[in-house]
């Protein structure tokens, strides 16, 4: 009987999980190579209890946590895993939000204007 009640509680808890879609998140992080800030674009899904209701806290935590990473670290698999773990831990400690899973759908750097101009000059498509 205890097993049945436990299983029912687990099923009910899993049904109460919410999904938060963060579609157009952008932030600036520093690059180790250029020593300048670079804009990144991120699309992710956050799964957990009450994540939709607490979305503003999760976005705040994401802004804080992502600023502690370098661009080159974020673009590696280990960096993405560390970002997920750090975000889960920070939201749990700071806001008491329990995140079950984080799914990164897109994480890319956006070239700045000077990089685009330099690339065009290199190809001979831009005159000084």
C-alpha positions as CSV (number, residue, x, y, z in Angstrom):
1,X,0.0,0.0,0.0
2,X,2.9,2.4,0.8
3,X,4.4,1.7,-2.6
4,X,1.2,2.6,-4.4
5,X,0.9,5.9,-2.5
6,X,4.5,6.7,-3.2
7,X,4.1,6.0,-6.9
8,X,1.0,8.1,-7.0
9,X,2.8,11.0,-5.3
10,X,5.7,10.7,-7.8
11,X,3.2,10.8,-10.7
12,X,1.3,13.8,-9.3
13,X,4.6,15.6,-8.7
14,X,5.8,15.0,-12.2
15,X,2.5,16.2,-13.7
16,X,2.8,19.5,-11.8
17,X,6.1,20.3,-13.5
18,X,6.0,23.3,-15.8
19,X,8.1,24.2,-18.8
20,X,9.5,27.7,-19.3
21,X,10.7,28.6,-22.8
22,X,13.4,31.3,-23.0
23,X,13.4,32.1,-26.7
24,X,15.3,35.3,-27.3
25,X,17.8,35.8,-24.5
26,X,20.9,37.8,-25.2
27,X,23.6,38.9,-23.0
28,X,27.2,40.1,-23.2
29,X,30.1,38.0,-21.9
30,X,33.8,38.6,-22.1
31,X,36.0,36.8,-24.5
32,X,39.4,35.5,-23.3
33,X,40.8,36.0,-26.8
34,X,39.7,39.5,-27.7
35,X,39.4,40.8,-24.1
36,X,36.2,42.5,-25.2
37,X,32.5,41.8,-24.5
38,X,30.7,39.7,-27.0
39,X,27.0,39.4,-27.4
40,X,25.6,35.9,-27.2
41,X,22.1,34.6,-28.1
42,X,20.5,31.8,-26.1
43,X,17.4,29.7,-26.5
44,X,16.6,27.3,-23.8
45,X,13.9,25.4,-22.0
46,X,13.7,25.1,-18.2
47,X,11.6,22.3,-16.6
48,X,10.5,22.3,-13.0
49,X,7.8,23.2,-10.5
50,X,6.5,26.7,-10.7
51,X,9.1,27.8,-13.3
52,X,6.5,29.7,-15.3
53,X,5.3,31.6,-12.3
54,X,8.8,32.4,-11.2
55,X,10.1,33.2,-14.7
56,X,11.4,36.7,-13.8
57,X,13.5,35.2,-11.1
58,X,15.0,32.6,-13.4
59,X,15.8,35.2,-16.1
60,X,17.5,37.3,-13.3
61,X,19.5,34.3,-12.2
62,X,20.5,33.5,-15.8
63,X,21.7,37.1,-16.3
64,X,23.8,36.8,-13.2
65,X,25.2,33.3,-13.8
66,X,26.0,33.7,-17.5
67,X,28.0,36.8,-16.7
68,X,30.5,34.7,-14.8
69,X,31.5,32.7,-17.9
70,X,33.8,33.5,-20.7
71,X,32.6,33.1,-24.3
72,X,35.1,30.4,-25.1
73,X,34.0,28.3,-22.1
74,X,30.3,28.6,-23.0
75,X,30.8,27.3,-26.5
76,X,32.2,24.0,-25.2
77,X,30.2,21.0,-24.0
78,X,31.7,21.1,-20.6
79,X,30.9,24.8,-20.4
80,X,27.3,24.2,-21.2
81,X,27.0,21.5,-18.6
82,X,28.6,23.8,-16.0
83,X,26.2,26.6,-17.0
84,X,23.3,24.3,-16.4
85,X,24.6,23.1,-13.0
86,X,25.4,26.6,-11.9
87,X,22.0,28.0,-12.9
88,X,20.2,25.1,-11.0
89,X,22.3,25.7,-7.9
90,X,22.0,29.5,-8.0
91,X,18.2,29.5,-8.4
92,X,17.8,26.9,-5.6
93,X,20.0,28.8,-3.2
94,X,18.9,32.4,-4.0
95,X,15.2,32.0,-4.9
96,X,14.3,28.4,-3.6
97,X,13.3,27.4,-7.1
98,X,13.7,23.7,-7.9
99,X,14.7,23.3,-11.6
100,X,14.6,19.7,-12.8
101,X,16.1,20.0,-16.2
102,X,17.6,22.6,-18.5
103,X,17.6,22.1,-22.3
104,X,19.9,24.4,-24.3
105,X,18.5,24.6,-27.8
106,X,20.8,27.4,-29.2
107,X,23.8,29.1,-27.8
108,X,25.9,31.2,-30.3
109,X,28.0,34.3,-30.3
110,X,26.9,37.3,-32.4
111,X,29.7,39.0,-34.2
112,X,30.2,42.7,-33.4
113,X,30.2,45.4,-36.1
114,X,34.0,45.7,-36.2
115,X,34.4,42.0,-36.9
116,X,32.0,42.2,-39.8
117,X,33.8,45.2,-41.3
118,X,37.2,43.5,-40.9
119,X,35.9,40.4,-42.6
120,X,34.5,42.4,-45.5
121,X,37.8,44.3,-45.8
122,X,39.7,41.0,-45.9
123,X,37.5,39.8,-48.7
124,X,38.0,43.1,-50.6
125,X,34.3,44.0,-50.4
126,X,34.7,47.1,-48.3
127,X,36.7,50.2,-49.1
128,X,38.5,52.2,-46.4
